[in-house]
Amino acid sequence: MRDLWIDTDTASDDAVALIIALRHPAVRVRGISVVAGNVPLESGVRNALHVLATLGARVPVHAGADRPLARPYASAQEVHGADGMGDLGLDLHGRAPDSHDAVRALLAHFRTEPGTTDLVTLGPLTNVAVALRIEPRLADWVRRCVVMGGTGVLPGNVTALAEYNAWADPEAARVVFESGMRLEMVGWDVSRQDAVVDDGLAAELRGLGPLGRYAVDIQRTVREYCRTQTGLDGFDLPDPIAMCVAIDGTLATREVRAPVEVHLGHGDARGQTIVHLPATAGPQVRVVLRADRAAFVGMLRDALRTPGAVG
């Protein structure tokens, strides 16, 4: 059994990543911490709770940072919709998180059970950076940390050089990447190459049942954004493919190990993740460059095939 702690800014692709983890027979999700990112913190918490309710799952959810360490907050609601879930009119209210202190909950878990749990981050790294500033030993307590963020190969999805999660809070990303934590980076470049769902696959996934329809339909605004802005043939799923790598590291078909520097400037270079090759001295990151698309789609089908009641 693989134990995971998931840190997320829950919007439409995060929701699918949560479904993959919560439905996988060899995974136990120990906790979910939420950070402001794709949507404001309150919306991210509501969306995580809605996914759990949809699955009938019970996992502690903790609200965390509502803004970056040093920058003004900027959402990605133009991508995921005002509610983060495709603006479908889902009933996202009526549920409360287990706490409003995600950093304390995260530290408590890893302090109590060091070396037993993988950390998977799906949003800006603010919660993790704050936790590391409070307790640097967290870097040793995390068994491995899989980061959906940055790019190993350009371009980015916010600027030509930067991916959203790193761009949204580059100071936090730098803290994490310099911490010595056992990091694996699955950037947006992997998603746009190996995790695009075209209309044919989307129709197939919707045909798997209520959970498939839910997972595809909440990508409605993402699909339109990809059509008009990124030019992808369908919509891509960056958080789900990162989650699949976290569950099964053999999904990575091409990777390098090297230090990753996070640029703290402004303009296009803000949040750029610079992979130093040939590898130089410093914390070595497993940078995933390509993944097994067929295996990813297989895991996606398996997660969505089980019927679920959507509320």
Order of alpha helices (4+ residues) and beta strands (2+ residues): beta-alpha-beta-alpha-beta-alpha-alpha-beta-alpha-alpha-beta-alpha-alpha-beta-alpha-beta-alpha-alpha-alpha-beta-alpha-beta-beta-beta-beta-alpha
